[in-house]
Amino acid sequence: MVITFKHGKGNKDRLTILSQSVLNDLRTYYKEWKPKTYLFEGKKGNPYTATSVLKIIKNAAQKANIR
Protein backbone atom coordinates (compact mmCIF):
# COMPACT_ATOMS: atom_id res chain seq x y z
CA MET A 1 0.00 0.00 0.00
CA VAL A 2 2.82 2.35 -0.99
CA ILE A 3 3.22 4.35 -4.21
CA THR A 4 6.63 5.07 -5.71
CA PHE A 5 6.94 8.23 -7.80
CA LYS A 6 9.96 7.99 -10.08
CA HIS A 7 11.87 11.05 -11.29
CA GLY A 8 9.83 13.59 -9.31
CA LYS A 9 10.81 17.14 -8.52
CA GLY A 10 14.58 17.40 -8.50
CA ASN A 11 14.68 14.07 -10.36
CA LYS A 12 14.19 12.26 -7.03
CA ASP A 13 12.10 9.17 -6.37
CA ARG A 14 9.44 9.57 -3.68
CA LEU A 15 7.27 7.21 -1.63
CA THR A 16 3.78 7.85 -0.26
CA ILE A 17 1.06 5.84 1.44
CA LEU A 18 -1.81 4.51 -0.70
CA SER A 19 -5.23 4.41 0.99
CA GLN A 20 -7.75 1.70 0.14
CA SER A 21 -10.24 4.25 -1.25
CA VAL A 22 -7.63 5.73 -3.59
CA LEU A 23 -6.62 2.22 -4.69
CA ASN A 24 -10.25 1.48 -5.57
CA ASP A 25 -10.51 4.75 -7.52
CA LEU A 26 -7.27 4.00 -9.40
CA ARG A 27 -8.53 0.53 -10.32
CA THR A 28 -11.76 2.01 -11.69
CA TYR A 29 -9.81 4.66 -13.62
CA TYR A 30 -7.39 2.08 -15.04
CA LYS A 31 -10.16 -0.23 -16.24
CA GLU A 32 -11.99 2.63 -17.95
CA TRP A 33 -9.11 4.50 -19.60
CA LYS A 34 -6.55 1.68 -20.11
CA PRO A 35 -3.38 3.85 -20.09
CA LYS A 36 -0.47 2.43 -22.06
CA THR A 37 2.76 4.05 -20.80
CA TYR A 38 1.85 6.53 -18.08
CA LEU A 39 -0.91 6.15 -15.50
CA PHE A 40 -2.26 9.60 -16.37
CA GLU A 41 -1.75 10.28 -20.07
CA GLY A 42 -2.76 13.13 -22.32
CA LYS A 43 -4.79 12.52 -25.48
CA LYS A 44 -1.72 11.53 -27.50
CA GLY A 45 -0.33 9.19 -24.81
CA ASN A 46 2.19 11.71 -23.53
CA PRO A 47 2.56 12.53 -19.83
CA TYR A 48 0.66 15.57 -18.60
CA THR A 49 2.69 18.75 -18.25
CA ALA A 50 2.89 20.51 -14.89
CA THR A 51 0.71 23.29 -16.33
CA SER A 52 -1.99 20.82 -17.38
CA VAL A 53 -2.03 19.18 -13.94
CA LEU A 54 -2.32 22.59 -12.30
CA LYS A 55 -5.32 23.45 -14.51
CA ILE A 56 -7.01 20.15 -13.64
CA ILE A 57 -6.49 20.73 -9.91
CA LYS A 58 -7.70 24.34 -10.08
CA ASN A 59 -10.86 23.31 -11.96
CA ALA A 60 -11.58 20.48 -9.49
CA ALA A 61 -11.03 22.79 -6.50
CA GLN A 62 -13.32 25.41 -8.03
CA LYS A 63 -16.09 22.83 -8.58
CA ALA A 64 -15.69 21.63 -4.98
CA ASN A 65 -15.70 25.22 -3.64
CA ILE A 66 -12.18 24.84 -2.24
CA ARG A 67 -10.12 28.01 -2.11
N, C-alpha and C positions, 0 to 999 in steps of 0.2 A: 504494500500500500504506500509506495514511495514513487515519485516521478523524478526522473533525471532530465534536466534541460541541458543539452549539449551546446556549446559555443554561445553562451549567453553574453550579457554585457561584459565587456572587457575580455571576450573570448574565453570565459570561464564556464566550467560545468557547474550546475547547481542542483541541489536536491530539495524536494518539498514533500510534505505529507499529502496523500490522496485520500479524501473522504469517500465513504461508500456511496453517498448521493452523487458526487461528482463522477465517480466511476460509472454509475448507472447512466448518467447523462452522456458521458463519453461513448459508452457502448451504443446508445441510441443514435448519437450523431454519426458514429463510424458506420453503422449498418445502413443509415440513410444516404450518406454522401460518398462512402467508399473512397477515401483519399488514397492516392497512389504512392507519393513520395513523402509528403509532409502531412501531419495530422490536420492542420488548418491550411488549406491551399486556396489560392486565388483562382479565378476562372480558367486560367491557362495552365494550372498545375504548379505555379510558382509560389514560393512562400510569401505571406503577406508582408508588406513593408511596415515599419514602425508607424508611419503616418496613417496607413490604413487601419491598423489595430487601434490607434488612438481615436480615429473617427468612429469605429464600431463601439468602443467603450463609451465615448461621449454620447452617442445616440442612445445606447442602452440606459445610461444613467439619466438622461433627459426623460425617457419614457417611464422610468421608475421613480421620477421626481427626486433624484439624488443630486445634491449640489456638490 
